[in-house]
Amino acid sequence: MGLIDKLHGAKIFLDTAPIIYYIEGNVKYQDFLSNLFKLNVREEVDFVTSSITFMEIMVLPFRLGQFELIKQYETILSESETIIILDLDLKIAKAAAEIRAKYNIKTPDSIQLATAINQSCNFFLTNDKKLKISGITTLYLDEIVKIQTW
């Protein structure tokens, strides 16, 4: 049984990098992410992310004046019926402060992790090795593509 099979029925928080890699077709991660997003479209896994992800995704395209890419990101994230995007509220902000204090993680990352935990996500999908805390299982794309048995 590979990782994709183990993810069936899971709620997965998508950090910023996996979304960028998927939309921009990053060759290194594309096979795994394509299979994962197919599961999401078939409603076999749920995706959650936050407005922090939306903001982070937009920075470089705005900086480079890549307005078509901005539009593509905005369309995919705002019109998707299978990706839940959550805003920061006081409960998540308090949890993020606790995570930041305990693990010394940057504020945006603390918000991401707090949102994932608040939404009872089974997994936090990222490529950032610093984002490992108790309370949620973190999956790293680099490790996933190394095993190639997903």
C-alpha positions, 0 to 999 in steps of 0.5 A: 500500500503506497502513500496515495492509498493511505491518504484516502479519506484524509483531510490535508492542509496544503502549505504554499509550496505544494500549490505552487509546484502543482499549478506551475507544473514542477517536474520533480513533484508533478506525478505525486501532486497530480495523483493527489489533486485527482483524489481531491477532485474525486472527493477522496481527500479534502484539501484545506489551506489558509488565506496566508497561502493565497497571499504568499502565492501571489507575492512573486507574480506581483513582483515580476508583473506576471498578471496571467499567473496571478489570474491563474492562481486566483481562479484556481484558489477562489473558484475551487469547490474542493479546496477550503480556504480559511481566514485567520480568526481569534481562535487560530491566532491564539493557537498560532501564538502558542505554536510560535512561542513553543517552537519558534516558528515564523508567524505565517507558518504558525498560522498555517499550522494552527489552521491545520490543527484547528480544522482537524487535518490529518496531514500538513503537506509542505516542503519546509523541514522546519514545520514539524510540531506535535499535534499534526503529521507533517508530510514533506514533498522531497521525502515523498518523491524520494520513496517513489512508492506513493 
